[in-house]
Structures are given as C-alpha cells and as structure tokens.
C-alpha cells in the first residue's frame, strides 16, 4: 500500500477510482466518475471467500476502467490502530498480490454511521438502509478522498 500523497502522484485527473468498505461479512463497493467528482454506491459483495471476492473485484475494475483503489481504514476513535485496521491491511496486502493498481487507505472513522444518518435524512426505509449500508459507506469513504483531492 502507498500513502495518499504517493497515490495522488500515480493517478491522473481522469482516473476512475473504486472505494471499498471491508466488513467482516460484506464488502461495500463504490465507484467515482472519470472526473473524480462524485462517488456512487455500486454494490455489496458477500464475503464468502477471498478468491470469489478477488474475482469479482477484478471484474469490476476491468469493466469500469478503474485505475486506483481507496480502502476505508477503521482507525479507532482515539487514533490508534486495532485488530480491524490490521485485518484491512492484511486484505489490502492480499489484493496487491493479485491486482496491479495503486491502493491507499483512507481514515473511515464514522463512515458507516454517516452513511446511515444520511439515508435517515433522505427518509429511506430502515430495511433498505441496512441492505445498502456497506456500499453507501464505501461511497462516503471514496467521496471523502475525492473531496480531499480537490482541496
């Protein structure tokens, strides 16, 4: 994995990016437009086994011309790195062994809560909020990175 600053140097302004929210049971996926303005929830992948996830990720990358991956890093609220953060690092290392595009971590503190609260403000039914929470959290993570790029 590379730092955000290194990541910025490796992509162009027209590179489409994918955002991942790596959960223990589900993986939220979001994709941005080629102008890196809007992150859109794309899908939720069930985390049955790593090879199935990897194949699905490769397909999404190929079909959508993705040039970089931003992964939510679940840093503890006090800024420390716990077991969840280590797990995300391990998954990213395994992705890097199989996919040759830049990957960087983005602080995802509160992304799932923010995604849930945003859907509450939009008056979306709770069952649909929960169903889409992972891909919405991925979009929140990716959008945070896109907004950072613009500043």
Chimera marker file (.cmm) of the C-alpha trace (Angstrom):
<marker_set name="trace">
<marker id="1" x="0.000" y="0.000" z="0.000" r="1" g="1" b="0" radius="0.5"/>
<marker id="2" x="1.027" y="3.562" z="-0.580" r="1" g="1" b="0" radius="0.5"/>
<marker id="3" x="0.340" y="6.843" z="1.184" r="1" g="1" b="0" radius="0.5"/>
<marker id="4" x="-2.359" y="9.221" z="-0.025" r="1" g="1" b="0" radius="0.5"/>
<marker id="5" x="0.344" y="11.583" z="-1.325" r="1" g="1" b="0" radius="0.5"/>
<marker id="6" x="2.018" y="8.781" z="-3.328" r="1" g="1" b="0" radius="0.5"/>
<marker id="7" x="-1.408" y="7.674" z="-4.590" r="1" g="1" b="0" radius="0.5"/>
<marker id="8" x="-2.170" y="11.186" z="-5.867" r="1" g="1" b="0" radius="0.5"/>
<marker id="9" x="1.076" y="11.128" z="-7.896" r="1" g="1" b="0" radius="0.5"/>
<marker id="10" x="0.212" y="7.784" z="-9.523" r="1" g="1" b="0" radius="0.5"/>
<marker id="11" x="-3.226" y="8.707" z="-10.844" r="1" g="1" b="0" radius="0.5"/>
<marker id="12" x="-4.323" y="11.220" z="-13.456" r="1" g="1" b="0" radius="0.5"/>
<marker id="13" x="-7.241" y="13.618" z="-13.155" r="1" g="1" b="0" radius="0.5"/>
<marker id="14" x="-9.266" y="11.261" z="-15.412" r="1" g="1" b="0" radius="0.5"/>
<marker id="15" x="-8.623" y="8.069" z="-13.430" r="1" g="1" b="0" radius="0.5"/>
<marker id="16" x="-11.759" y="6.308" z="-12.214" r="1" g="1" b="0" radius="0.5"/>
<marker id="17" x="-11.401" y="5.050" z="-8.653" r="1" g="1" b="0" radius="0.5"/>
<marker id="18" x="-13.101" y="2.407" z="-6.585" r="1" g="1" b="0" radius="0.5"/>
<marker id="19" x="-13.815" y="2.726" z="-2.869" r="1" g="1" b="0" radius="0.5"/>
<marker id="20" x="-14.059" y="-0.302" z="-0.579" r="1" g="1" b="0" radius="0.5"/>
<marker id="21" x="-15.597" y="-0.671" z="2.857" r="1" g="1" b="0" radius="0.5"/>
<marker id="22" x="-14.219" y="-4.008" z="4.088" r="1" g="1" b="0" radius="0.5"/>
<marker id="23" x="-16.591" y="-5.516" z="6.615" r="1" g="1" b="0" radius="0.5"/>
<marker id="24" x="-16.377" y="-8.913" z="8.270" r="1" g="1" b="0" radius="0.5"/>
<marker id="25" x="-19.369" y="-10.285" z="6.313" r="1" g="1" b="0" radius="0.5"/>
<marker id="26" x="-19.895" y="-7.830" z="3.462" r="1" g="1" b="0" radius="0.5"/>
<marker id="27" x="-17.763" y="-5.537" z="1.323" r="1" g="1" b="0" radius="0.5"/>
<marker id="28" x="-19.233" y="-2.261" z="0.154" r="1" g="1" b="0" radius="0.5"/>
<marker id="29" x="-18.117" y="-1.030" z="-3.253" r="1" g="1" b="0" radius="0.5"/>
<marker id="30" x="-18.396" y="2.494" z="-4.677" r="1" g="1" b="0" radius="0.5"/>
<marker id="31" x="-17.099" y="3.945" z="-7.937" r="1" g="1" b="0" radius="0.5"/>
<marker id="32" x="-16.407" y="7.525" z="-8.967" r="1" g="1" b="0" radius="0.5"/>
<marker id="33" x="-16.899" y="9.210" z="-12.315" r="1" g="1" b="0" radius="0.5"/>
<marker id="34" x="-13.916" y="9.874" z="-14.585" r="1" g="1" b="0" radius="0.5"/>
<marker id="35" x="-13.705" y="13.473" z="-13.372" r="1" g="1" b="0" radius="0.5"/>
<marker id="36" x="-13.333" y="12.328" z="-9.746" r="1" g="1" b="0" radius="0.5"/>
<marker id="37" x="-16.231" y="14.445" z="-8.552" r="1" g="1" b="0" radius="0.5"/>
<marker id="38" x="-18.963" y="12.057" z="-7.371" r="1" g="1" b="0" radius="0.5"/>
<marker id="39" x="-18.670" y="8.715" z="-5.583" r="1" g="1" b="0" radius="0.5"/>
<marker id="40" x="-21.638" y="6.460" z="-6.293" r="1" g="1" b="0" radius="0.5"/>
<marker id="41" x="-22.614" y="3.355" z="-4.316" r="1" g="1" b="0" radius="0.5"/>
<marker id="42" x="-22.062" y="0.425" z="-6.692" r="1" g="1" b="0" radius="0.5"/>
<marker id="43" x="-22.725" y="-2.880" z="-4.968" r="1" g="1" b="0" radius="0.5"/>
<marker id="44" x="-22.268" y="-5.021" z="-1.885" r="1" g="1" b="0" radius="0.5"/>
<marker id="45" x="-20.230" y="-8.203" z="-2.161" r="1" g="1" b="0" radius="0.5"/>
<marker id="46" x="-20.816" y="-11.049" z="0.288" r="1" g="1" b="0" radius="0.5"/>
<marker id="47" x="-17.501" y="-12.013" z="1.855" r="1" g="1" b="0" radius="0.5"/>
<marker id="48" x="-17.786" y="-15.783" z="1.425" r="1" g="1" b="0" radius="0.5"/>
<marker id="49" x="-14.198" y="-16.428" z="0.423" r="1" g="1" b="0" radius="0.5"/>
<marker id="50" x="-11.275" y="-14.311" z="-0.702" r="1" g="1" b="0" radius="0.5"/>
<marker id="51" x="-10.901" y="-15.813" z="-4.204" r="1" g="1" b="0" radius="0.5"/>
<marker id="52" x="-14.547" y="-15.136" z="-5.050" r="1" g="1" b="0" radius="0.5"/>
<marker id="53" x="-14.199" y="-11.558" z="-3.764" r="1" g="1" b="0" radius="0.5"/>
<marker id="54" x="-10.962" y="-11.071" z="-5.708" r="1" g="1" b="0" radius="0.5"/>
<marker id="55" x="-12.505" y="-12.329" z="-8.959" r="1" g="1" b="0" radius="0.5"/>
<marker id="56" x="-15.492" y="-10.028" z="-8.514" r="1" g="1" b="0" radius="0.5"/>
<marker id="57" x="-13.187" y="-7.093" z="-7.737" r="1" g="1" b="0" radius="0.5"/>
<marker id="58" x="-11.065" y="-7.800" z="-10.843" r="1" g="1" b="0" radius="0.5"/>
<marker id="59" x="-14.215" y="-7.887" z="-12.982" r="1" g="1" b="0" radius="0.5"/>
<marker id="60" x="-15.471" y="-4.547" z="-11.575" r="1" g="1" b="0" radius="0.5"/>
<marker id="61" x="-12.035" y="-2.985" z="-12.157" r="1" g="1" b="0" radius="0.5"/>
<marker id="62" x="-11.862" y="-4.266" z="-15.739" r="1" g="1" b="0" radius="0.5"/>
<marker id="63" x="-15.456" y="-3.409" z="-16.713" r="1" g="1" b="0" radius="0.5"/>
<marker id="64" x="-15.277" y="0.105" z="-15.245" r="1" g="1" b="0" radius="0.5"/>
<marker id="65" x="-11.733" y="1.060" z="-16.228" r="1" g="1" b="0" radius="0.5"/>
<marker id="66" x="-10.646" y="1.563" z="-12.609" r="1" g="1" b="0" radius="0.5"/>
<marker id="67" x="-7.132" y="2.909" z="-12.018" r="1" g="1" b="0" radius="0.5"/>
<marker id="68" x="-6.923" y="3.045" z="-8.217" r="1" g="1" b="0" radius="0.5"/>
<marker id="69" x="-8.445" y="1.662" z="-5.018" r="1" g="1" b="0" radius="0.5"/>
<marker id="70" x="-9.261" y="3.589" z="-1.840" r="1" g="1" b="0" radius="0.5"/>
<marker id="71" x="-9.958" y="1.359" z="1.153" r="1" g="1" b="0" radius="0.5"/>
<marker id="72" x="-11.564" y="2.505" z="4.365" r="1" g="1" b="0" radius="0.5"/>
<marker id="73" x="-9.189" y="2.086" z="7.309" r="1" g="1" b="0" radius="0.5"/>
<marker id="74" x="-11.118" y="1.537" z="10.571" r="1" g="1" b="0" radius="0.5"/>
<marker id="75" x="-8.850" y="3.513" z="12.872" r="1" g="1" b="0" radius="0.5"/>
<marker id="76" x="-10.007" y="3.614" z="16.496" r="1" g="1" b="0" radius="0.5"/>
<marker id="77" x="-11.645" y="6.849" z="17.637" r="1" g="1" b="0" radius="0.5"/>
<marker id="78" x="-8.521" y="7.671" z="19.690" r="1" g="1" b="0" radius="0.5"/>
<marker id="79" x="-6.395" y="7.403" z="16.527" r="1" g="1" b="0" radius="0.5"/>
<marker id="80" x="-4.840" y="4.037" z="17.379" r="1" g="1" b="0" radius="0.5"/>
<marker id="81" x="-4.791" y="1.018" z="15.079" r="1" g="1" b="0" radius="0.5"/>
<marker id="82" x="-6.660" y="-2.039" z="16.351" r="1" g="1" b="0" radius="0.5"/>
<marker id="83" x="-7.492" y="-5.523" z="15.117" r="1" g="1" b="0" radius="0.5"/>
<marker id="84" x="-9.963" y="-4.248" z="12.484" r="1" g="1" b="0" radius="0.5"/>
<marker id="85" x="-7.311" y="-1.959" z="10.988" r="1" g="1" b="0" radius="0.5"/>
<marker id="86" x="-4.792" y="-4.832" z="10.912" r="1" g="1" b="0" radius="0.5"/>
<marker id="87" x="-7.368" y="-7.028" z="9.157" r="1" g="1" b="0" radius="0.5"/>
<marker id="88" x="-7.917" y="-4.339" z="6.493" r="1" g="1" b="0" radius="0.5"/>
<marker id="89" x="-4.140" y="-4.073" z="5.999" r="1" g="1" b="0" radius="0.5"/>
<marker id="90" x="-3.910" y="-7.848" z="5.562" r="1" g="1" b="0" radius="0.5"/>
<marker id="91" x="-6.722" y="-7.897" z="2.973" r="1" g="1" b="0" radius="0.5"/>
<marker id="92" x="-5.110" y="-4.988" z="1.084" r="1" g="1" b="0" radius="0.5"/>
<marker id="93" x="-1.771" y="-6.823" z="1.017" r="1" g="1" b="0" radius="0.5"/>
<marker id="94" x="-3.519" y="-9.849" z="-0.491" r="1" g="1" b="0" radius="0.5"/>
<marker id="95" x="-5.307" y="-7.664" z="-3.069" r="1" g="1" b="0" radius="0.5"/>
<marker id="96" x="-1.943" y="-6.123" z="-4.049" r="1" g="1" b="0" radius="0.5"/>
<marker id="97" x="-0.504" y="-9.585" z="-4.746" r="1" g="1" b="0" radius="0.5"/>
<marker id="98" x="-3.205" y="-10.086" z="-7.398" r="1" g="1" b="0" radius="0.5"/>
<marker id="99" x="-4.150" y="-6.653" z="-8.745" r="1" g="1" b="0" radius="0.5"/>
<marker id="100" x="-1.604" y="-4.194" z="-10.067" r="1" g="1" b="0" radius="0.5"/>
<marker id="101" x="-3.163" y="-0.773" z="-9.472" r="1" g="1" b="0" radius="0.5"/>
<marker id="102" x="-2.429" y="1.715" z="-6.657" r="1" g="1" b="0" radius="0.5"/>
<marker id="103" x="-4.137" y="1.075" z="-3.311" r="1" g="1" b="0" radius="0.5"/>
<marker id="104" x="-4.271" y="3.510" z="-0.429" r="1" g="1" b="0" radius="0.5"/>
<marker id="105" x="-6.052" y="3.627" z="2.912" r="1" g="1" b="0" radius="0.5"/>
<marker id="106" x="-8.463" y="6.378" z="3.951" r="1" g="1" b="0" radius="0.5"/>
<marker id="107" x="-9.491" y="7.073" z="7.538" r="1" g="1" b="0" radius="0.5"/>
<marker id="108" x="-13.045" y="5.789" z="7.673" r="1" g="1" b="0" radius="0.5"/>
<marker id="109" x="-13.989" y="6.718" z="11.217" r="1" g="1" b="0" radius="0.5"/>
<marker id="110" x="-17.732" y="7.272" z="11.361" r="1" g="1" b="0" radius="0.5"/>
<marker id="111" x="-18.330" y="6.425" z="7.669" r="1" g="1" b="0" radius="0.5"/>
<marker id="112" x="-20.926" y="3.715" z="8.360" r="1" g="1" b="0" radius="0.5"/>
<marker id="113" x="-22.699" y="5.932" z="10.900" r="1" g="1" b="0" radius="0.5"/>
<marker id="114" x="-22.595" y="8.878" z="8.484" r="1" g="1" b="0" radius="0.5"/>
<marker id="115" x="-23.973" y="6.755" z="5.635" r="1" g="1" b="0" radius="0.5"/>
<marker id="116" x="-26.802" y="5.518" z="7.875" r="1" g="1" b="0" radius="0.5"/>
<marker id="117" x="-27.589" y="9.044" z="9.113" r="1" g="1" b="0" radius="0.5"/>
<marker id="118" x="-27.578" y="10.455" z="5.589" r="1" g="1" b="0" radius="0.5"/>
<marker id="119" x="-30.050" y="7.813" z="4.442" r="1" g="1" b="0" radius="0.5"/>
<marker id="120" x="-32.169" y="8.692" z="7.503" r="1" g="1" b="0" radius="0.5"/>
<marker id="121" x="-32.275" y="12.317" z="6.392" r="1" g="1" b="0" radius="0.5"/>
<marker id="122" x="-33.378" y="11.133" z="2.946" r="1" g="1" b="0" radius="0.5"/>
<marker id="123" x="-36.284" y="9.265" z="4.611" r="1" g="1" b="0" radius="0.5"/>
<marker id="124" x="-35.227" y="5.847" z="3.324" r="1" g="1" b="0" radius="0.5"/>
<marker id="125" x="-36.808" y="2.772" z="4.955" r="1" g="1" b="0" radius="0.5"/>
<marker id="126" x="-34.616" y="1.133" z="7.620" r="1" g="1" b="0" radius="0.5"/>
<marker id="127" x="-34.580" y="-2.234" z="5.795" r="1" g="1" b="0" radius="0.5"/>
<marker id="128" x="-33.200" y="-0.571" z="2.648" r="1" g="1" b="0" radius="0.5"/>
<marker id="129" x="-30.711" y="1.479" z="4.702" r="1" g="1" b="0" radius="0.5"/>
<marker id="130" x="-29.309" y="-1.690" z="6.247" r="1" g="1" b="0" radius="0.5"/>
<marker id="131" x="-29.286" y="-3.511" z="2.899" r="1" g="1" b="0" radius="0.5"/>
<marker id="132" x="-27.264" y="-0.721" z="1.254" r="1" g="1" b="0" radius="0.5"/>
<marker id="133" x="-25.223" y="0.425" z="4.255" r="1" g="1" b="0" radius="0.5"/>
<marker id="134" x="-21.959" y="-1.160" z="3.060" r="1" g="1" b="0" radius="0.5"/>
<marker id="135" x="-21.979" y="0.350" z="-0.432" r="1" g="1" b="0" radius="0.5"/>
<marker id="136" x="-23.151" y="3.686" z="0.992" r="1" g="1" b="0" radius="0.5"/>
<marker id="137" x="-20.272" y="3.594" z="3.496" r="1" g="1" b="0" radius="0.5"/>
<marker id="138" x="-17.893" y="2.819" z="0.596" r="1" g="1" b="0" radius="0.5"/>
<marker id="139" x="-19.269" y="5.856" z="-1.271" r="1" g="1" b="0" radius="0.5"/>
<marker id="140" x="-18.793" y="8.002" z="1.845" r="1" g="1" b="0" radius="0.5"/>
<marker id="141" x="-15.158" y="6.824" z="2.109" r="1" g="1" b="0" radius="0.5"/>
<marker id="142" x="-14.455" y="7.434" z="-1.581" r="1" g="1" b="0" radius="0.5"/>
<marker id="143" x="-16.224" y="10.814" z="-1.543" r="1" g="1" b="0" radius="0.5"/>
<marker id="144" x="-14.081" y="11.897" z="1.408" r="1" g="1" b="0" radius="0.5"/>
<marker id="145" x="-10.986" y="11.073" z="-0.608" r="1" g="1" b="0" radius="0.5"/>
<marker id="146" x="-12.326" y="12.848" z="-3.738" r="1" g="1" b="0" radius="0.5"/>
<marker id="147" x="-13.092" y="15.968" z="-1.707" r="1" g="1" b="0" radius="0.5"/>
<marker id="148" x="-9.556" y="15.819" z="-0.278" r="1" g="1" b="0" radius="0.5"/>
<marker id="149" x="-8.134" y="15.597" z="-3.839" r="1" g="1" b="0" radius="0.5"/>
<marker id="150" x="-9.983" y="18.772" z="-4.853" r="1" g="1" b="0" radius="0.5"/>
<marker id="151" x="-8.509" y="20.796" z="-1.967" r="1" g="1" b="0" radius="0.5"/>
<link id1="1" id2="2" r="1" g="1" b="0" radius="0.2"/>
<link id1="2" id2="3" r="1" g="1" b="0" radius="0.2"/>
<link id1="3" id2="4" r="1" g="1" b="0" radius="0.2"/>
<link id1="4" id2="5" r="1" g="1" b="0" radius="0.2"/>
<link id1="5" id2="6" r="1" g="1" b="0" radius="0.2"/>
<link id1="6" id2="7" r="1" g="1" b="0" radius="0.2"/>
<link id1="7" id2="8" r="1" g="1" b="0" radius="0.2"/>
<link id1="8" id2="9" r="1" g="1" b="0" radius="0.2"/>
<link id1="9" id2="10" r="1" g="1" b="0" radius="0.2"/>
<link id1="10" id2="11" r="1" g="1" b="0" radius="0.2"/>
<link id1="11" id2="12" r="1" g="1" b="0" radius="0.2"/>
<link id1="12" id2="13" r="1" g="1" b="0" radius="0.2"/>
<link id1="13" id2="14" r="1" g="1" b="0" radius="0.2"/>
<link id1="14" id2="15" r="1" g="1" b="0" radius="0.2"/>
<link id1="15" id2="16" r="1" g="1" b="0" radius="0.2"/>
<link id1="16" id2="17" r="1" g="1" b="0" radius="0.2"/>
<link id1="17" id2="18" r="1" g="1" b="0" radius="0.2"/>
<link id1="18" id2="19" r="1" g="1" b="0" radius="0.2"/>
<link id1="19" id2="20" r="1" g="1" b="0" radius="0.2"/>
<link id1="20" id2="21" r="1" g="1" b="0" radius="0.2"/>
<link id1="21" id2="22" r="1" g="1" b="0" radius="0.2"/>
<link id1="22" id2="23" r="1" g="1" b="0" radius="0.2"/>
<link id1="23" id2="24" r="1" g="1" b="0" radius="0.2"/>
<link id1="24" id2="25" r="1" g="1" b="0" radius="0.2"/>
<link id1="25" id2="26" r="1" g="1" b="0" radius="0.2"/>
<link id1="26" id2="27" r="1" g="1" b="0" radius="0.2"/>
<link id1="27" id2="28" r="1" g="1" b="0" radius="0.2"/>
<link id1="28" id2="29" r="1" g="1" b="0" radius="0.2"/>
<link id1="29" id2="30" r="1" g="1" b="0" radius="0.2"/>
<link id1="30" id2="31" r="1" g="1" b="0" radius="0.2"/>
<link id1="31" id2="32" r="1" g="1" b="0" radius="0.2"/>
<link id1="32" id2="33" r="1" g="1" b="0" radius="0.2"/>
<link id1="33" id2="34" r="1" g="1" b="0" radius="0.2"/>
<link id1="34" id2="35" r="1" g="1" b="0" radius="0.2"/>
<link id1="35" id2="36" r="1" g="1" b="0" radius="0.2"/>
<link id1="36" id2="37" r="1" g="1" b="0" radius="0.2"/>
<link id1="37" id2="38" r="1" g="1" b="0" radius="0.2"/>
<link id1="38" id2="39" r="1" g="1" b="0" radius="0.2"/>
<link id1="39" id2="40" r="1" g="1" b="0" radius="0.2"/>
<link id1="40" id2="41" r="1" g="1" b="0" radius="0.2"/>
<link id1="41" id2="42" r="1" g="1" b="0" radius="0.2"/>
<link id1="42" id2="43" r="1" g="1" b="0" radius="0.2"/>
<link id1="43" id2="44" r="1" g="1" b="0" radius="0.2"/>
<link id1="44" id2="45" r="1" g="1" b="0" radius="0.2"/>
<link id1="45" id2="46" r="1" g="1" b="0" radius="0.2"/>
<link id1="46" id2="47" r="1" g="1" b="0" radius="0.2"/>
<link id1="47" id2="48" r="1" g="1" b="0" radius="0.2"/>
<link id1="48" id2="49" r="1" g="1" b="0" radius="0.2"/>
<link id1="49" id2="50" r="1" g="1" b="0" radius="0.2"/>
<link id1="50" id2="51" r="1" g="1" b="0" radius="0.2"/>
<link id1="51" id2="52" r="1" g="1" b="0" radius="0.2"/>
<link id1="52" id2="53" r="1" g="1" b="0" radius="0.2"/>
<link id1="53" id2="54" r="1" g="1" b="0" radius="0.2"/>
<link id1="54" id2="55" r="1" g="1" b="0" radius="0.2"/>
<link id1="55" id2="56" r="1" g="1" b="0" radius="0.2"/>
<link id1="56" id2="57" r="1" g="1" b="0" radius="0.2"/>
<link id1="57" id2="58" r="1" g="1" b="0" radius="0.2"/>
<link id1="58" id2="59" r="1" g="1" b="0" radius="0.2"/>
<link id1="59" id2="60" r="1" g="1" b="0" radius="0.2"/>
<link id1="60" id2="61" r="1" g="1" b="0" radius="0.2"/>
<link id1="61" id2="62" r="1" g="1" b="0" radius="0.2"/>
<link id1="62" id2="63" r="1" g="1" b="0" radius="0.2"/>
<link id1="63" id2="64" r="1" g="1" b="0" radius="0.2"/>
<link id1="64" id2="65" r="1" g="1" b="0" radius="0.2"/>
<link id1="65" id2="66" r="1" g="1" b="0" radius="0.2"/>
<link id1="66" id2="67" r="1" g="1" b="0" radius="0.2"/>
<link id1="67" id2="68" r="1" g="1" b="0" radius="0.2"/>
<link id1="68" id2="69" r="1" g="1" b="0" radius="0.2"/>
<link id1="69" id2="70" r="1" g="1" b="0" radius="0.2"/>
<link id1="70" id2="71" r="1" g="1" b="0" radius="0.2"/>
<link id1="71" id2="72" r="1" g="1" b="0" radius="0.2"/>
<link id1="72" id2="73" r="1" g="1" b="0" radius="0.2"/>
<link id1="73" id2="74" r="1" g="1" b="0" radius="0.2"/>
<link id1="74" id2="75" r="1" g="1" b="0" radius="0.2"/>
<link id1="75" id2="76" r="1" g="1" b="0" radius="0.2"/>
<link id1="76" id2="77" r="1" g="1" b="0" radius="0.2"/>
<link id1="77" id2="78" r="1" g="1" b="0" radius="0.2"/>
<link id1="78" id2="79" r="1" g="1" b="0" radius="0.2"/>
<link id1="79" id2="80" r="1" g="1" b="0" radius="0.2"/>
<link id1="80" id2="81" r="1" g="1" b="0" radius="0.2"/>
<link id1="81" id2="82" r="1" g="1" b="0" radius="0.2"/>
<link id1="82" id2="83" r="1" g="1" b="0" radius="0.2"/>
<link id1="83" id2="84" r="1" g="1" b="0" radius="0.2"/>
<link id1="84" id2="85" r="1" g="1" b="0" radius="0.2"/>
<link id1="85" id2="86" r="1" g="1" b="0" radius="0.2"/>
<link id1="86" id2="87" r="1" g="1" b="0" radius="0.2"/>
<link id1="87" id2="88" r="1" g="1" b="0" radius="0.2"/>
<link id1="88" id2="89" r="1" g="1" b="0" radius="0.2"/>
<link id1="89" id2="90" r="1" g="1" b="0" radius="0.2"/>
<link id1="90" id2="91" r="1" g="1" b="0" radius="0.2"/>
<link id1="91" id2="92" r="1" g="1" b="0" radius="0.2"/>
<link id1="92" id2="93" r="1" g="1" b="0" radius="0.2"/>
<link id1="93" id2="94" r="1" g="1" b="0" radius="0.2"/>
<link id1="94" id2="95" r="1" g="1" b="0" radius="0.2"/>
<link id1="95" id2="96" r="1" g="1" b="0" radius="0.2"/>
<link id1="96" id2="97" r="1" g="1" b="0" radius="0.2"/>
<link id1="97" id2="98" r="1" g="1" b="0" radius="0.2"/>
<link id1="98" id2="99" r="1" g="1" b="0" radius="0.2"/>
<link id1="99" id2="100" r="1" g="1" b="0" radius="0.2"/>
<link id1="100" id2="101" r="1" g="1" b="0" radius="0.2"/>
<link id1="101" id2="102" r="1" g="1" b="0" radius="0.2"/>
<link id1="102" id2="103" r="1" g="1" b="0" radius="0.2"/>
<link id1="103" id2="104" r="1" g="1" b="0" radius="0.2"/>
<link id1="104" id2="105" r="1" g="1" b="0" radius="0.2"/>
<link id1="105" id2="106" r="1" g="1" b="0" radius="0.2"/>
<link id1="106" id2="107" r="1" g="1" b="0" radius="0.2"/>
<link id1="107" id2="108" r="1" g="1" b="0" radius="0.2"/>
<link id1="108" id2="109" r="1" g="1" b="0" radius="0.2"/>
<link id1="109" id2="110" r="1" g="1" b="0" radius="0.2"/>
<link id1="110" id2="111" r="1" g="1" b="0" radius="0.2"/>
<link id1="111" id2="112" r="1" g="1" b="0" radius="0.2"/>
<link id1="112" id2="113" r="1" g="1" b="0" radius="0.2"/>
<link id1="113" id2="114" r="1" g="1" b="0" radius="0.2"/>
<link id1="114" id2="115" r="1" g="1" b="0" radius="0.2"/>
<link id1="115" id2="116" r="1" g="1" b="0" radius="0.2"/>
<link id1="116" id2="117" r="1" g="1" b="0" radius="0.2"/>
<link id1="117" id2="118" r="1" g="1" b="0" radius="0.2"/>
<link id1="118" id2="119" r="1" g="1" b="0" radius="0.2"/>
<link id1="119" id2="120" r="1" g="1" b="0" radius="0.2"/>
<link id1="120" id2="121" r="1" g="1" b="0" radius="0.2"/>
<link id1="121" id2="122" r="1" g="1" b="0" radius="0.2"/>
<link id1="122" id2="123" r="1" g="1" b="0" radius="0.2"/>
<link id1="123" id2="124" r="1" g="1" b="0" radius="0.2"/>
<link id1="124" id2="125" r="1" g="1" b="0" radius="0.2"/>
<link id1="125" id2="126" r="1" g="1" b="0" radius="0.2"/>
<link id1="126" id2="127" r="1" g="1" b="0" radius="0.2"/>
<link id1="127" id2="128" r="1" g="1" b="0" radius="0.2"/>
<link id1="128" id2="129" r="1" g="1" b="0" radius="0.2"/>
<link id1="129" id2="130" r="1" g="1" b="0" radius="0.2"/>
<link id1="130" id2="131" r="1" g="1" b="0" radius="0.2"/>
<link id1="131" id2="132" r="1" g="1" b="0" radius="0.2"/>
<link id1="132" id2="133" r="1" g="1" b="0" radius="0.2"/>
<link id1="133" id2="134" r="1" g="1" b="0" radius="0.2"/>
<link id1="134" id2="135" r="1" g="1" b="0" radius="0.2"/>
<link id1="135" id2="136" r="1" g="1" b="0" radius="0.2"/>
<link id1="136" id2="137" r="1" g="1" b="0" radius="0.2"/>
<link id1="137" id2="138" r="1" g="1" b="0" radius="0.2"/>
<link id1="138" id2="139" r="1" g="1" b="0" radius="0.2"/>
<link id1="139" id2="140" r="1" g="1" b="0" radius="0.2"/>
<link id1="140" id2="141" r="1" g="1" b="0" radius="0.2"/>
<link id1="141" id2="142" r="1" g="1" b="0" radius="0.2"/>
<link id1="142" id2="143" r="1" g="1" b="0" radius="0.2"/>
<link id1="143" id2="144" r="1" g="1" b="0" radius="0.2"/>
<link id1="144" id2="145" r="1" g="1" b="0" radius="0.2"/>
<link id1="145" id2="146" r="1" g="1" b="0" radius="0.2"/>
<link id1="146" id2="147" r="1" g="1" b="0" radius="0.2"/>
<link id1="147" id2="148" r="1" g="1" b="0" radius="0.2"/>
<link id1="148" id2="149" r="1" g="1" b="0" radius="0.2"/>
<link id1="149" id2="150" r="1" g="1" b="0" radius="0.2"/>
<link id1="150" id2="151" r="1" g="1" b="0" radius="0.2"/>
</marker_set>
